[in-house]
Amino acid sequence: MFPFVWRAYEADGRVHPMMGARGIAQERLAPSGYIRVNDELWKAEALGKDREIAKGEAVLIREIKGLTLIVEPEGEGPKV
């Protein structure tokens, strides 16, 4: 099995392809719930435990912890 999964254990500094992707809250995240990303349903948690995200609100993926996506509302990202 190792030949197929060894890349998952490499720490080469690459950014996960879902980082920065856009999703839509399928239910209220207070602070956790589900979002839809590319027609897939994912468990998500709002960035900041005291934040709520409304159902139908657009979100951006900022972190990934296991199979849980850490998100924030789309308009609240860092300004460049």
N, C-alpha and C positions, 0 to 999 in steps of 0.2 A: 504494500500500500504506500510505502514511503515515496517511491518515485512519482506518485501522483499528487502528494500533498506537501512535499518539502517546501515549496515556495510560500505556503501559508505561514511557515515558521521563520522565514527570513525577515530581518528588520533592516530594510534598506532605505527607509525614509520616504518611500513612495506614499502618495496621498490616495486614499480610497476613492474610487470613481464616483461614489455617491455624495461625497463631500461637496457642499454648495448646490446640490440638486434641489429642485423645487417640488413640493408636495402640497396636497390639500388635506386639511383636517377632516376626517370622516365623522368625528364626534368631538365634543368639547374636551380639550386636554387640560386637566385640572389636578395635578400637573401632567398626568399621563393619559394615553388613549391610543387611537389608531389613525394613521394617515395613509393616503394613497400616493404612491410614487410610481410613475410609469406603469399604470394598471396593476400594481401589486400593493397589497395591504401590509403595512409595517407597524409594529409597536413603536410608539414614540413618546418622548417626554419633553416637556417645555424646558428650555434653558432658563434656570432660575426657578427654584421650587415654589416661589410665591406667585408665579405668573400663570395666567389662564389664556388659552387660545380657543377662540370660538369655532364651532362647527362650520365648515365651508371656507375658513380663512386659509390663505396661501402661506406656506411656511418654507423656510430654507433649512437644510440639514447642516448643522455646525459641528457635530461630533458623532462618533459611533462607539457605543459601549456594548460589546457582544452583539446581540441581535436587536438592540434598542437604539433607535435614532434619536439624537438630542437636537431639538429644533427650536427656532425662534420665528416670530412673524416676519414675513418677507420684507417689510419696510424698515426693520430695526437693525439691519446688518451694519457693520463698520463702514463709515463714510471714507471714500478714497479721494 
